């Protein structure tokens, strides 16, 4: 079979501002992929998805963003390489590379 891929792989990484208090840094997180889930992010669902998908995405593509459409339990976001949100980031939460 084929291996799973995230919904979006970015050719150029973006930085996403994490407005919540965060133990992993200054509030900006690098994102190289995005995966969107039409579900609520609870412990069981997130742990299963992390083991089956997200950890593979991090190993292959680097840090990423998961969007849980129906929100998530706040303490799920414990991995410095996987940011979790309940929506696509607003314009003031994004920084793009403008030149090389």
C-alpha positions in Angstrom: 0.0 0.0 0.0 0.8 3.6 -0.2 1.9 5.7 2.7 -0.3 8.4 4.0 0.5 12.1 3.3 -0.8 15.2 5.0 -3.6 17.2 3.3 -1.1 20.0 2.3 2.7 20.0 1.9 4.1 23.5 1.7 6.9 24.1 -0.8 8.0 27.0 1.3 7.5 26.7 5.1 5.4 29.3 6.9 5.6 30.5 10.5 2.4 30.5 12.5 2.0 32.5 15.7 0.8 30.5 18.7 -1.2 33.0 20.7 -1.6 30.7 23.7 1.0 30.4 26.4 3.5 27.9 25.1 6.4 26.0 26.6 8.1 25.4 23.2 9.4 28.9 22.4 8.5 32.5 21.6 5.1 31.9 20.1 6.1 31.3 16.5 6.1 27.8 15.1 7.4 26.7 11.7 4.9 24.7 9.6 5.8 22.6 6.6 2.6 20.6 6.3 -1.1 20.9 7.3 -3.6 18.1 8.1 -7.2 18.9 8.5 -9.5 16.6 10.6 -13.3 16.9 10.6 -13.5 15.7 14.2 -13.0 16.8 17.8 -9.4 16.3 19.1 -9.7 14.2 22.2 -6.9 12.2 23.9 -7.8 8.9 22.3 -8.3 10.2 18.8 -5.2 12.4 18.8 -2.9 9.7 20.3 -4.0 7.2 17.6 -3.6 9.7 14.8 -0.2 10.8 16.2 1.0 7.2 16.2 -0.4 6.3 12.8 0.1 9.6 10.9 1.5 12.7 12.5 4.8 11.2 13.8 5.5 9.9 10.2 4.7 13.4 8.8 7.2 15.0 11.2 9.9 12.4 10.3 9.4 12.9 6.6 8.5 16.6 6.2 9.3 18.4 9.5 7.0 20.3 11.8 3.3 20.8 10.9 -0.1 22.0 11.8 -3.2 19.9 12.6 -6.6 21.6 12.3 -9.4 19.9 14.3 -12.7 21.4 12.9 -14.7 20.7 16.1 -12.0 22.0 18.6 -9.7 20.0 20.8 -8.7 19.4 24.4 -6.1 22.2 25.1 -3.5 19.9 26.7 -3.1 17.8 23.5 -0.6 20.3 22.2 2.5 18.8 23.9 4.7 18.2 20.9 7.1 21.0 19.7 6.9 19.7 16.1 3.1 19.5 15.8 0.9 22.6 16.3 -2.8 22.2 16.9 -5.6 24.7 16.0 -9.3 24.6 15.5 -9.2 26.8 12.4 -6.8 28.0 9.7 -4.6 30.8 11.1 -5.6 34.4 10.5 -3.4 36.7 8.4 -1.9 38.3 11.6 -0.9 34.8 12.8 1.1 34.0 9.6 4.5 34.9 8.4 5.7 33.9 4.9 9.2 33.9 3.5 9.3 36.8 1.1 12.7 36.2 -0.5 15.7 33.9 -0.4 
